[in-house]
Amino acid sequence: MTKSLSTRIFIGLFSGLILGSIIQYFLADVGFFSGTLVEVASGLGTMFVNMIMMMVVPLVFVSIVCGVLELDDLKSFGRLGGKTFGFYIINTLVAIFAALTVALLLKPGLGVDMTGGTGAEITATELPNLMQLIVNIVPSNPVAAFTSGNMLQVIFMALLVGGVIKAMNGAVPLLQQGFTEGNKLMMKLISVVMQLAPIGVFALMFKLGATLEASLFLSVVEYLVVILSLLLLWIFVVYPWAVSLFTPVSAKTFRAKTQEQILFSLSTASSNATIPVTMRTLTEKLGVKRAVAGFGVPLGATMNMGGVSIYITIAIFFVANSFGAPIAMDQLPALLFSIFLLSVGAGGVPGGGMVMIGVLIHQMGLPVEAFVIVAALDRLIDMVLTSCNVVGDAAVLTIVDATENAHEEEQAVTVPRTSEVS
């Protein structure tokens, strides 16, 4: 207990993976280890993720309302929202074009024969409709939005409630105090649950190690290396460099402060489940204002998908090349627009990127067998791309917070000068 939480999560992650691998390769014939023990670990891991997910919706709602209430005025909310949304879009587009450049240069999949695979079901067959995505932001049933965990709808309701309370200019002080106290309660609950994180992470990685098929990964090692290298480059080089370029936080400091966030997201493979940890990382370690984090983190978990963008782009080129149907240059504009829509619509849940790749496979007329290798490798890639997504959230919001601080300093200088002249 004297060790830091990050260290304990790190120990839980790797010890779980190692012990699970030992069971798969040396104790697979012993029913207690390969059956009962793995089942217990799976149950514990699921309970831990459910405990985190249980808090996500109320945390998002309360934190966004409090974030709006902490703003100086509603004009600053518009500025903050515009910056956050714009930076998220830029981040996703940069990731897509970087992955496209790598895919065109390295041509992943040219030496791989995937035609001998067996069929797999693709659960989604249509590209997301942009207008429908926008329309669905406004819920017809607020209870259904909460119970289904629809983040965009919850964000919309929280912004509406926070904006109305702010516009009432202190007419409902008890309501404001209630949200403030509720936010404190959620933060305390997160602290309590996070003390169980090393155990939950151990259980999740134990199951992964006991069920991982290493032989399958070795057969397409080039595909894995390209995707994972690009994701790791984004996590440990691109995002820290961007933060050091636009904020007073150095790249080394940013990497150190996001360790806990990276390890947690590796084990859960869910941006939504990592929302509480991302909140803690931003507000307690990076010093980002709660108003910025409260609004930006839930939105980022929904639409800031740099990791997913990289995954989808590389994967679809790999599949097309390995099936002898390389993507022509005249197909690129439509493909890139589809990847952008799919990245935003992937959602912060495990396997979201895999489903979106299935959509593109169907749209491009590629054989359904192509989905087999994507689905088989998804769990390993999903872990790292989730870390890329959440570190991207932290990087963007740290930059947004720095721009807000600069704006406030500029305003503080301008106002006294104006009063002196008058």
Secondary structure, 3 states (H helix, E strand, C coil): CCCCHHHHHHHHHHHHHHHHHHHHHHCCCCHHHHHHHHHHHHHHHHHHHHHHHHHHHHHHHHHHHHHHHHCCCHHHHHHHHHHHHHHHHHHHHHHHHHHHHHHHHHCCCCCCCCCCCCCCCCCCCCCCCHHHHHHCCCCCCHHHHHHHCCHHHHHHHHHHHHHHHHHCCCCCHHHHHHHHHHHHHHHHHHHHHHCCHHHHHHHHHHHHHHHCCHHHHHHCHHHHHHHHHHHHHHHHHHHHHHHHHHCCCCHHHHHHHCHHHHHHHHHHCCCCCCHHHHHHHHHHHCCCCHHHHHHHHHHHHHHCCHHHHHHHHHHHHHHHHHCCCCCCHHHHHHHHHHHHHHHHHCCCCCCHHHHHHHHHHHHCCCCCCHHHHHHHHHHHHHHHHHHHHHHHHHHHHHHHHHHHHHHHHHHHHHHHHHHHHC
